[in-house]
């Protein structure tokens, strides 16, 4: 499953001053996002940590920090970041989704499925969670067909289904 990079949407209140008279500085989230897009993850992580010292409840920056950690392969730290967000902000679907991606990559399919369902409870029209759920089901099918074939090496139907599932999984991975 692909790791999502969609950021949590945040509401910004418009100031009473006309836009032409005021150019606000970029938000911390915008700066961190730009650093991430530029491939400067170490700097993005430093900026996120700096922002969180003064604003520890900033869910958007905390989410972005988890994405950075996951992208750096710091799975344990990313897992903690996303788990904490799901506990403190259960209404946000993105942390559930990203945690599910980590669990799926670790072969923890059942917990990944539960987490994706939590994401969909939080936001029933969350496209990324549905897409990841489909990817997860396909991976689970491939695993099940492989187990069936391991139990009965002569099972032609299981062999054909396993080959089809593997082929589809490869084609889907190529789309990323």
Buried (B, 14 or more C-beta within 10 A) or exposed (E): BEBBBBBBEEEEEEEEEEEEEEEEEEBBBEBBBBBBEEEBBEBBBBBBEEBBEEEEEBBBBBBBBBBBBBBBEBEEBBBEBBBEBBEEBEEBBBBBBBBBBBBBBEEBBEBBBBBBBBBBBBBEEBEBBBBBBEBBEBBBBBBBBBEBBEEEEEBEEBBEBBEEBBEEBEEBEEEE
